[in-house]
Amino acid sequence: MSKMGFERTFGDTIKKLREEKKLTLRTVAEALEIDTSMLGKIEKNSRKPTKSFIEKISKYFSVSDKDLLISFLSDEVVYQVLGDEDYADQVLKVAEEKVEYIRNQKSS
């Protein structure tokens, strides 16, 4: 696994990348040609990024777009599972088993 830190949310990851370079929201937003408030909402996890945004920001910060996509998609899974916390661990375990099952079905 990379040094990206998948334990953080996607928004936290973007904010950390920006702050490590001591950049303002405005500077990054202008470079990505998006509204400053939109970037702020993405950092606060109140707005979902597009795939195009993920590609642009990965290039801007010279990080793997794959890592950022994994960070975003794992957030999506977590938010879905957290809807019923009583079963979260079990749901994730079953989902992992289903992924393996589907991979095996595709390869046969």
C-alpha positions in Angstrom: 0.0 0.0 0.0 1.2 3.5 -0.7 2.1 6.3 1.7 -1.3 8.0 0.8 -2.9 7.1 4.1 -6.1 5.3 3.3 -7.4 5.6 6.8 -8.3 9.3 6.0 -11.3 10.3 4.1 -10.9 11.5 0.5 -11.5 15.1 1.6 -9.0 14.9 4.4 -6.4 13.5 2.0 -6.9 16.4 -0.4 -6.7 18.9 2.4 -3.5 17.3 3.8 -1.9 17.3 0.3 -2.8 21.0 -0.1 -1.6 22.0 3.4 1.7 20.0 3.1 2.5 22.3 0.2 1.3 25.4 2.1 -1.2 26.2 -0.6 -4.5 28.1 -0.2 -7.8 26.7 -1.3 -7.9 29.6 -3.9 -4.5 28.7 -5.4 -5.4 25.0 -5.9 -8.9 25.8 -7.1 -7.6 28.3 -9.7 -5.0 25.7 -10.9 -7.7 23.1 -11.3 -10.1 25.6 -12.8 -12.9 25.0 -10.2 -14.7 27.2 -7.7 -12.9 27.7 -4.4 -16.1 26.8 -2.5 -16.4 23.5 -4.5 -12.9 22.5 -3.4 -13.7 23.4 0.2 -16.8 21.2 0.0 -14.8 18.3 -1.4 -12.2 18.7 1.4 -15.1 18.7 4.0 -16.6 15.6 2.3 -19.8 17.4 1.6 -19.4 17.2 -2.2 -18.4 14.2 -4.2 -15.5 14.6 -6.7 -15.8 13.7 -10.3 -13.4 11.2 -11.9 -12.1 14.2 -13.9 -11.4 16.1 -10.7 -9.6 13.1 -9.2 -7.4 12.9 -12.4 -6.6 16.6 -12.3 -5.8 16.8 -8.6 -3.6 13.7 -8.8 -1.6 15.3 -11.5 -1.5 18.6 -9.7 0.0 17.0 -6.5 2.0 14.4 -8.4 0.2 11.5 -6.6 -1.3 8.3 -8.0 -4.8 8.8 -9.4 -5.4 5.1 -8.5 -4.6 5.9 -4.9 -7.0 8.9 -4.9 -9.7 6.8 -6.6 -9.3 4.0 -4.0 -9.6 6.6 -1.3 -12.8 8.0 -2.8 -14.4 4.6 -3.5 -13.6 3.3 0.0 -15.3 6.4 1.4 -18.4 5.5 -0.6 -18.4 1.9 0.8 -17.9 3.1 4.3 -20.7 5.7 4.1 -23.0 3.0 2.8 -22.1 0.5 5.5 -22.3 3.0 8.3 -26.0 3.3 7.6 -26.4 0.2 9.8 -23.4 0.1 12.1 -24.6 -3.0 13.9 -23.8 -5.1 10.8 -20.9 -3.1 9.3 -18.1 -5.6 10.0 -20.2 -8.5 8.8 -21.3 -6.6 5.6 -17.6 -5.8 4.8 -16.6 -9.4 5.3 -19.4 -10.7 3.0 -18.6 -8.0 0.4 -15.0 -9.1 0.4 -16.1 -12.7 -0.2 -18.4 -11.6 -3.0 -15.6 -9.7 -4.7 -13.6 -12.9 -4.7 -16.5 -14.9 -6.0 -17.2 -12.5 -8.8 -13.5 -12.4 -9.8 -13.5 -16.2 -9.9 -16.7 -16.2 -12.1 -15.1 -13.8 -14.5 -11.9 -15.8 -14.9 -13.7 -19.1 -15.6 
